[in-house]
Amino acid sequence: MFNVENRQALLVQLSQAIYNHEQWHKEIIRTISCRLPYDLRDVAEDAHRQCRFGQWYYGVVDQVLRDHPAFVALEVQHERMHRFAAQLLRSSANGPSASPSDYDNFTNALDRLRLEIYTLKNEIEDSIHSRDPLTGAENRVGMLTKLREALELVKRHVGQHCVAMMDLDHFKKINDTYGHLVGDQVLTASASYIMEHLRP
């Protein structure tokens, strides 16, 4: 999942990117409604890279986020939405009004993009609230929902589940001997190792 230290920063960046995207959308609607000349950047081949949302998207450096399926899906929907926006702008500039099919294509693409954006945002928010800030492991909030779902599946004989518990031997001795900072490092390293070596 996302790096423990970066989740809050990612959420702030994504919220700003969403705001920028909504402002861009308002300008597109204003341009069409008021029959203003459109911005040439909005009809360019690489319009999806030039808008502020695109600048954020292509400027993100966190590889974990870049590889995340919800983030990858954004690219396709964002580029598609810009293609339809360009078509809508051209058709509204060349005729008495925009074509209904161009408008429908644009709004449908916009809805799909928003769905992908808010899916990613919800996953980041969920990871902030349902994971331990020190180790990144799921906390009770995240675990209880999954345990309830598993219990319901067992009750319906859909599958078998088991719960395993683990303890770090002599952990108190580590804290007492080396201090809590080292204890935190041991917890973080142990949790990371376990999470990296468990099957999904």
Protein Blocks (a to p, Z undefined) as FASTA:
>chain_A
ZZfklmmmmmmmmmmmmmmmmmmmmmmmmmmmnopacdfklmgmklmmmpmklmmmmmpm
blklmmpmklmmmmmmmmmmmmmmmmmmmmmmmmmbdcfklmmmmmmmmmmmmmmmmmmm
mmmmmmmmmpcfklopacfklmmmmmmmmmmmmmnopaccdddddddehklmmmmmnojk
lmmmmmmmmmmmmmmmpcZZ
